[in-house]
């Protein structure tokens, strides 16, 4: 019974397998059909596979038995070599149906071998056409697109207007059809529109690629007084004067030339205003990295003064390294108002290194001569000195003493009535006799007294007077004794 039952089920099982195979085939066909382009609109993008290459056309499969064609010339380089093979996948754009063939273009060079209808189709599809610049006309160029004569204004031949007209004659470019009027008798082309679209595409790609710190190849486009504009491959960047090199550059044209290929580093990005700032200096080693070793503190260096400022003079030691001589270090003890009183731009000087700050890229220099240490001679307490008033303070008077030292007379030692205006009575430069009352050598302080001078003079005068009296008394006593002796001698004679 089991075998009979199996025999009965076998036909049914066979039918099921056939139905499954039919369903799989249908699903496969449905999936393939879903990938096929339906109604094609001019300009619609299609990805297809190359099935054959014949004559002037590349044939691509559109699914099933449907095929399209692309001009073979779009896949040839300037030397005529073909860069397409059977089996390759290509992205192309539908143009129109001509002579039963669906025409496509890859937009690489634009549609070629065009008729008047082909140009109209390209115009309606917004696709480029390939044209050869034939000759210069008034206001523009005559361009041959296939067998059709077209016109391209000067302003539409390049991104920034035309250069020398001869540079375009006999050249073949892709053009966009701007106008198609009067049944093809007035066809206006533009190469500039396509160049701008390509440029914008490159800019969008650069926005994804570039960031601060990116190193990129560039071409010098123009040289200005404030810097150099470079082409970064679709967008301009500025290399400021300060970023061209570490050293001071008088003439940029001595370093760079228009058309020169260089490598720069991006240091600032402003996509809102399409401004890119690049640096050529950042691609060169920083000379300050070895400055501390090359210019040790207290060493003597030789350089040229390159700039004067109210606060000092800048000295160039080597390209990219300037040192600063502060105005206070320009002369030994001499007070100056401006560095120009002592030095001038272009002057070669020798200076001493005082400080090297590698992080802030600063080197402090000095050209003052070292002062010889002077031995200060302090007066002794009780000395009577003739000084000169240097300055009157609210608490007393500063007096310059012989030998260059300065002493201080407190108001209490001035010997003047309380409230006296000392600044008026003793202006700077006035002679003043003082007496030293105290000397503190450790603190370099000398205390003086003006009232003590009078007391000292009185004591000296009194002492002198007493000495004189004593001498007179001694003379009188000597004379008296002699007189008595003389009288005694006279009496004996009698």
Secondary structure, DSSP 4 states (H G I P E B T S, - for coil): -HHHHHHHHHHHHHHHHHHHHHHHHHHHHHHHHHHS--SPPTT-EEEEEEEEEETTEEEEE-STT-EEEEEGGGGB-TT--B---TT-EEEEEEEEEETTEEEEE-SSS-B-S--HHHHHHHHHHT-EEEEEEEEEETTEEEEEETTEEEEEEGGGSSTTS---GGGTTT-EEEEEEEEEEGGGTEEEEESHHHHHHHHHHHHHHHHHH--TT-EEEEEEEEEETTEEEEE-SSSEEEEEGGGT-SS--S-GGGT--TT-EEEEEEEEEETTTTEEEEESGGGS--GGGGHHHHS-TT-EEEEEEEEEETTEEEEEEETTEEEEEEGGGSSSS---SSGGGT--TT-EEEEEEEEEETTTTEEEEE-PPPPPPPPP-PPPTT-EEEEEEEEE-SSEEEEEPTTS-EEEEEGGGS-S-TT--HHHHS-TT-EEEEEEEEEETTTTEEEEESHHHHHHHHHHHHHHHHHHHHHHHHHHHHHHHHHHHHHHHHHHH-
